């Protein structure tokens, strides 16, 4: 199918109608009104305010910013919300600063407290500059209304391919970063063509060059694969949380899509167990189906705890001579359970390297409890029998420390 036709059809699916926006906004406005009646300054923000909302067949997340003069007022917010009739249960989400959720029909309204008119350089919480982001994006869309459609396509493509989301267990592209990138490159397609080969992006030219940016930005914010300067605050790298693996996945996807455009790239794909099973057989490998769980707060915290434990298991498999070919992690960002799949080429006997033979005491200690040791080029080695189950048992001993649990599916 022709590329332009694909983009046209996909945009028709995800672009919300005026009626759809009006319906959502009226429900958000009801909450804003009730909050205002209780002397809380409430402002609709996020994608709805910017005009970059992708229509969803599931629950739609809407941000409402609650603006306060100081942090002490924010600390009293939870108690204050309990006294306001908001037509739904108010759920507290713990984080660097607590925020709140209300489930209302097909919406999840997120009530996000922010400090009023915060100078970005004094902002202790990144949410305090969110209203600046809204102003920046809306000003750009006002100058070029067509760019909003391009932003929708960018978000749609990245979500479908599971590289969207700033959550720690995803390490993907945030919504704001995609808005900035699409505006900078001028279109969704230009983003796909040019981002893979551009690692320093300063949309408003706030620095003279990359070297100056690297000198002036906190080194902890320079660890990601790209440096994307926040147009509203020069010392912030919007993509600091982007993972290298995610970026590499994006580069492969963008190349494949540009070479052979297909609507499949815009379809969210669930893990195909039968396909993984066939692949494991063709590779003469074993397919592990795993259940993960946690007692931590659902969402980013729960997802991160479970993903961290899975990653530890994968590292231990590799360290113990097992070859991990593919791993998949599935978490919906709700609840406290996740699924994972690993294709691993098992090695029942591994070589363990010991100390140099001239280190007599160390060699004695190494040989203790080992029956199969030998010397090679001045180094002592042993052969060790190992199973995936033994490696998993070792990992399970760390579960309480890691805040998550892992087991083979029955």
C-alpha positions as CSV (number, residue, x, y, z in Angstrom):
1,X,0.0,0.0,0.0
2,X,1.1,3.6,-0.8
3,X,2.8,5.3,2.2
4,X,0.6,8.4,2.1
5,X,-2.5,6.2,2.0
6,X,-1.3,4.3,5.0
7,X,-0.7,7.5,7.0
8,X,-4.1,8.9,5.9
9,X,-6.0,5.8,7.0
10,X,-4.2,5.6,10.3
11,X,-4.7,9.2,11.1
12,X,-8.5,8.8,10.5
13,X,-8.5,6.0,13.1
14,X,-6.7,8.0,15.8
15,X,-7.7,11.7,15.3
16,X,-10.4,12.6,17.7
17,X,-13.5,14.3,16.3
18,X,-14.7,17.7,17.7
19,X,-17.6,15.8,19.3
20,X,-15.1,13.3,21.0
21,X,-13.0,16.2,22.3
22,X,-16.0,18.1,23.5
23,X,-17.4,15.0,25.4
24,X,-14.1,14.5,27.2
25,X,-13.6,18.2,27.9
26,X,-17.0,18.5,29.4
27,X,-16.3,15.7,31.9
28,X,-12.9,17.2,32.8
29,X,-14.5,20.7,33.1
30,X,-17.0,19.2,35.7
31,X,-14.0,18.2,37.9
32,X,-12.3,21.6,37.3
33,X,-15.5,23.4,38.3
34,X,-15.8,21.4,41.6
35,X,-12.2,22.0,42.4
36,X,-12.5,25.7,41.7
37,X,-15.5,25.9,44.0
38,X,-13.2,24.5,46.8
39,X,-10.6,27.3,46.0
40,X,-8.3,25.0,44.1
41,X,-6.9,26.4,40.9
42,X,-7.3,23.7,38.3
43,X,-6.2,23.8,34.7
44,X,-6.6,21.1,32.0
45,X,-3.2,20.2,30.7
46,X,-1.4,17.4,28.8
47,X,-2.4,16.2,25.4
48,X,-6.0,17.5,25.6
49,X,-4.8,21.0,26.2
50,X,-2.1,20.9,23.6
51,X,-4.3,19.4,20.8
52,X,-2.2,16.2,20.6
53,X,-4.6,13.7,22.1
54,X,-4.7,10.3,20.3
55,X,-8.1,8.7,20.4
56,X,-8.1,5.6,22.4
57,X,-10.5,2.6,22.4
58,X,-9.5,2.0,26.1
59,X,-9.5,4.5,28.9
60,X,-8.3,8.0,28.0
61,X,-5.8,9.6,30.4
62,X,-6.5,13.3,31.0
63,X,-4.2,15.6,33.0
64,X,-5.6,18.3,35.3
65,X,-3.0,20.5,36.9
66,X,-3.8,21.8,40.4
67,X,-1.8,25.0,41.0
68,X,-0.5,26.0,44.4
69,X,1.6,28.8,45.9
70,X,3.8,26.5,48.0
71,X,4.7,22.9,48.9
72,X,2.9,23.1,52.3
73,X,-0.4,23.5,50.5
74,X,0.3,20.5,48.3
75,X,0.9,18.3,51.3
76,X,-2.6,19.0,52.5
77,X,-4.2,18.2,49.1
78,X,-5.0,14.6,49.8
79,X,-7.1,15.4,52.8
80,X,-8.8,18.3,51.0
81,X,-9.8,16.1,48.0
82,X,-11.5,13.6,50.3
83,X,-14.0,16.3,51.3
84,X,-14.9,17.3,47.7
85,X,-17.6,15.3,45.9
86,X,-15.8,14.5,42.6
87,X,-18.2,11.6,41.5
88,X,-15.6,8.9,41.8
89,X,-13.1,7.3,44.1
90,X,-9.9,9.4,44.5
91,X,-6.9,7.2,44.3
92,X,-3.5,8.3,45.6
93,X,-0.5,7.5,43.4
94,X,2.8,7.8,45.4
95,X,5.9,9.3,43.7
96,X,8.4,12.0,44.1
97,X,5.3,14.0,44.7
98,X,1.9,12.3,45.2
99,X,-0.7,12.8,42.6
100,X,-4.3,11.5,42.3
101,X,-6.5,9.6,40.0
102,X,-10.3,9.6,39.4
103,X,-11.9,6.9,37.2
104,X,-14.9,8.6,35.4
105,X,-16.7,6.7,32.7
106,X,-14.1,6.1,29.9
107,X,-11.6,8.5,31.5
108,X,-8.8,8.4,34.0
109,X,-8.4,11.9,35.3
110,X,-5.0,12.6,36.8
111,X,-4.9,15.4,39.3
112,X,-1.3,16.6,39.3
113,X,-0.3,19.3,41.9
114,X,2.2,21.9,40.6
115,X,3.7,25.0,42.0
116,X,2.7,28.3,40.5
117,X,5.0,30.2,38.1
118,X,8.0,28.0,39.0
119,X,11.3,29.1,37.4
120,X,12.6,25.9,35.8
121,X,16.0,26.3,37.4
122,X,14.4,26.2,40.8
123,X,11.9,23.4,40.1
124,X,12.5,20.5,42.4
125,X,9.8,18.5,40.6
126,X,9.6,18.2,36.8
127,X,5.8,18.4,36.9
128,X,6.2,22.1,38.0
129,X,7.3,23.0,34.4
130,X,4.5,21.0,32.7
131,X,2.4,24.1,32.1
132,X,5.4,25.6,30.3
133,X,5.4,22.6,28.0
134,X,1.7,23.1,27.2
135,X,2.4,26.8,26.3
136,X,5.3,25.8,24.1
137,X,3.6,23.1,22.1
138,X,0.3,25.0,21.7
139,X,2.3,28.0,20.4
140,X,4.0,25.9,17.8
141,X,0.7,24.2,16.7
142,X,-0.9,27.6,16.4
143,X,1.8,28.6,13.9
144,X,1.6,25.3,12.0
145,X,-1.8,23.6,12.7
146,X,-1.0,20.6,10.5
147,X,1.9,19.6,12.8
148,X,-0.7,18.3,15.3
149,X,-1.6,15.5,12.9
150,X,2.0,14.6,12.5
151,X,2.4,14.4,16.3
152,X,-0.6,12.0,16.5
153,X,1.1,9.7,13.9
154,X,4.3,9.8,15.9
155,X,2.6,8.9,19.1
156,X,0.5,6.2,17.4
157,X,3.6,4.5,15.8
158,X,5.7,4.6,19.0
159,X,2.8,3.3,21.2
160,X,2.1,0.4,18.8
161,X,5.8,-0.7,18.9
162,X,6.1,-0.4,22.7
163,X,8.7,2.3,22.7
164,X,6.4,5.0,24.0
165,X,6.4,5.9,27.7
166,X,8.8,7.4,30.2
167,X,8.2,4.7,32.8
168,X,11.4,3.1,34.1
169,X,10.4,-0.4,32.9
170,X,9.9,0.9,29.4
171,X,12.6,3.6,29.1
172,X,10.9,4.9,26.0
173,X,10.0,8.2,24.5
174,X,7.8,10.5,26.5
175,X,4.8,12.2,24.9
176,X,6.4,15.6,25.3
177,X,9.7,14.4,23.7
178,X,7.7,13.1,20.7
179,X,5.9,16.4,20.4
180,X,9.1,18.4,20.5
181,X,10.9,16.0,18.0
182,X,8.0,16.0,15.5
183,X,7.8,19.8,15.6
184,X,11.6,20.0,15.2
185,X,11.8,17.6,12.2
186,X,8.6,19.0,10.7
187,X,6.7,15.7,10.2
188,X,6.4,12.1,11.4
189,X,8.3,10.7,8.4
190,X,11.1,13.2,8.7
191,X,11.4,12.2,12.3
192,X,11.8,8.5,11.2
193,X,14.4,9.5,8.6
194,X,16.5,11.8,10.6
195,X,16.4,11.0,14.3
196,X,18.4,7.7,13.9
197,X,21.5,9.7,12.7
198,X,21.1,12.8,15.0
199,X,22.2,12.6,18.6
200,X,22.1,16.3,19.7
201,X,19.0,18.3,19.2
202,X,18.5,21.8,20.4
203,X,15.2,23.0,18.9
204,X,15.5,26.6,20.1
205,X,19.3,26.8,19.8
206,X,19.7,27.6,23.5
207,X,23.4,26.4,23.3
208,X,26.1,27.5,20.9
209,X,26.9,23.8,20.1
210,X,26.9,20.3,21.5
211,X,30.2,20.8,23.4
212,X,28.8,23.7,25.4
213,X,25.6,21.7,26.2
214,X,27.7,18.7,27.4
215,X,29.8,21.1,29.6
216,X,26.8,22.8,31.2
217,X,24.2,20.0,31.7
218,X,24.5,17.8,34.7
219,X,26.4,14.7,33.7
220,X,23.7,12.4,35.2
221,X,21.4,13.7,32.4
222,X,23.8,12.8,29.6
223,X,23.8,9.1,29.9
224,X,21.0,8.4,27.3
225,X,21.5,7.8,23.6
226,X,20.4,11.3,22.5
227,X,20.6,14.7,24.0
228,X,17.3,16.6,23.4
229,X,17.3,20.0,24.9
230,X,14.0,21.1,26.5
231,X,12.9,24.2,24.6
232,X,11.5,25.7,27.8
233,X,14.6,25.1,30.0
234,X,18.0,24.6,28.5
235,X,19.6,22.6,31.3
236,X,17.1,19.7,30.9
237,X,17.6,16.7,28.6
238,X,14.0,15.6,27.8
239,X,15.3,12.2,26.7
240,X,17.5,11.5,29.8
241,X,15.3,8.4,30.6
242,X,15.5,6.9,27.1
243,X,17.1,3.5,27.1
244,X,19.8,2.5,24.6
245,X,18.0,-0.7,23.8
246,X,14.8,1.3,23.1
247,X,16.6,3.7,20.8
248,X,18.2,0.8,18.9
249,X,14.8,-0.8,18.5
250,X,13.4,2.5,17.2
251,X,16.2,2.7,14.6
252,X,15.5,-0.8,13.3
253,X,11.7,-0.1,13.2
254,X,12.1,3.2,11.4
255,X,14.4,1.7,8.8
256,X,12.0,-1.2,8.2
257,X,8.9,1.0,8.0
258,X,10.5,3.4,5.5
259,X,11.7,0.5,3.4
260,X,8.4,-1.4,3.4
261,X,5.5,0.7,4.7
262,X,2.7,-1.3,6.2
263,X,-0.2,-0.7,8.5
264,X,1.1,-3.5,10.7
265,X,3.6,-1.0,12.2
266,X,0.6,0.8,13.7
267,X,-0.9,-2.3,15.2
268,X,-0.3,-3.1,18.9
269,X,0.9,-6.7,19.0
270,X,0.5,-9.0,21.9
271,X,3.2,-11.6,22.5
272,X,2.5,-14.6,20.2
273,X,3.3,-17.6,22.3
274,X,2.9,-20.1,19.4
275,X,5.3,-18.1,17.3
276,X,7.8,-18.0,20.1
277,X,7.4,-21.7,20.6
278,X,8.1,-22.4,16.9
279,X,11.1,-20.1,17.0
280,X,12.5,-21.9,20.1
281,X,12.1,-25.3,18.3
282,X,13.9,-24.0,15.2
283,X,16.8,-22.7,17.3
284,X,16.9,-25.9,19.3
285,X,16.3,-23.8,22.4
286,X,14.0,-23.8,25.4
287,X,11.0,-21.4,25.8
288,X,10.5,-20.2,29.4
289,X,7.1,-18.8,30.3
290,X,7.3,-16.8,33.5
291,X,4.9,-15.2,36.0
292,X,6.0,-12.1,37.8
293,X,4.3,-10.4,40.7
294,X,4.9,-7.7,43.3
295,X,3.2,-6.1,46.3
296,X,4.3,-2.6,45.3
297,X,2.1,0.2,43.9
298,X,0.7,-0.6,40.5
299,X,2.0,1.3,37.5
300,X,5.6,2.5,37.1
301,X,6.8,1.2,40.5
302,X,5.3,-2.3,40.1
303,X,6.4,-2.5,36.5
304,X,9.9,-1.4,37.3
305,X,10.3,-3.9,40.2
306,X,9.2,-6.8,38.1
307,X,11.3,-5.8,35.1
308,X,14.4,-5.3,37.3
309,X,14.0,-8.9,38.7
310,X,13.5,-10.3,35.1
311,X,16.6,-8.5,33.9
312,X,18.6,-9.9,36.9
313,X,17.4,-13.5,35.9
314,X,18.5,-12.9,32.3
315,X,21.9,-11.6,33.5
316,X,22.3,-14.7,35.7
317,X,21.4,-17.0,32.8
318,X,24.1,-15.4,30.6
319,X,26.6,-15.4,33.4
320,X,26.0,-19.1,34.0
321,X,26.7,-20.0,30.4
322,X,23.2,-20.1,29.1
323,X,22.6,-18.1,25.9
324,X,19.5,-15.9,26.0
325,X,18.2,-15.4,22.4
326,X,15.0,-13.5,23.0
327,X,13.2,-12.0,26.0
328,X,9.7,-10.4,26.1
329,X,8.1,-8.6,29.1
330,X,4.4,-7.8,29.2
331,X,2.9,-5.4,31.7
332,X,-0.2,-3.3,31.1
333,X,0.8,-0.6,33.6
334,X,-2.1,-1.7,35.8
335,X,-2.3,-4.4,38.5
336,X,0.6,-6.1,40.2
337,X,1.3,-9.0,37.8
338,X,3.3,-9.4,34.6
339,X,4.2,-12.1,32.1
340,X,7.6,-12.8,30.6
341,X,9.0,-15.1,28.0
342,X,12.6,-16.1,27.4
343,X,14.1,-18.3,24.7
344,X,17.4,-19.7,26.0
345,X,19.9,-22.2,24.6
346,X,20.6,-24.4,27.5
347,X,24.1,-25.5,28.4
348,X,24.1,-28.3,31.0
349,X,27.8,-28.1,31.7
350,X,29.8,-24.9,32.1
351,X,33.4,-24.0,32.5
352,X,34.3,-22.1,35.7
353,X,37.5,-20.2,35.7
354,X,39.6,-20.3,38.9
355,X,42.8,-18.6,40.1
356,X,46.3,-19.1,38.7
357,X,47.9,-22.4,39.9
358,X,50.7,-20.6,41.7
359,X,48.2,-19.1,44.2
360,X,48.2,-22.2,46.4
361,X,45.7,-21.1,49.0
362,X,43.3,-19.8,46.5
363,X,43.5,-23.0,44.4
364,X,42.8,-25.1,47.5
365,X,39.7,-23.0,48.3
366,X,38.6,-23.2,44.6
367,X,39.0,-27.0,44.6
368,X,37.0,-27.4,47.8
369,X,33.7,-29.3,47.0
370,X,34.7,-29.6,43.4
371,X,35.6,-33.0,41.9
372,X,36.2,-32.1,38.3
373,X,39.1,-29.6,38.1
374,X,41.9,-29.2,35.7
375,X,44.8,-26.9,34.8
376,X,45.1,-25.0,31.5
377,X,47.8,-22.5,30.7
378,X,48.6,-21.8,34.3
379,X,44.9,-21.4,35.4
380,X,42.8,-23.8,37.3
381,X,39.3,-24.6,35.9
382,X,36.3,-26.8,36.9
383,X,33.4,-28.2,35.0
384,X,30.0,-27.5,36.7
385,X,26.7,-29.1,36.0
386,X,23.9,-26.5,35.9
387,X,20.2,-26.2,35.1
388,X,17.9,-23.3,34.4
389,X,15.9,-24.3,37.4
390,X,19.0,-24.0,39.7
391,X,19.7,-20.5,38.3
392,X,16.1,-19.5,38.9
393,X,16.2,-20.8,42.5
394,X,19.2,-18.7,43.1
395,X,17.4,-15.6,41.7
396,X,14.3,-16.4,43.8
397,X,16.4,-16.0,47.0
398,X,16.8,-12.3,46.2
399,X,13.0,-11.7,45.7
400,X,12.4,-10.1,49.1
401,X,15.3,-7.6,48.5
402,X,14.1,-6.8,45.0
403,X,10.4,-6.3,45.8
404,X,9.1,-8.8,43.3
405,X,8.6,-12.5,42.7
406,X,9.3,-14.7,39.7
407,X,8.4,-18.3,38.8
408,X,8.0,-20.6,35.9
409,X,4.4,-20.8,34.7
410,X,2.7,-24.0,35.4
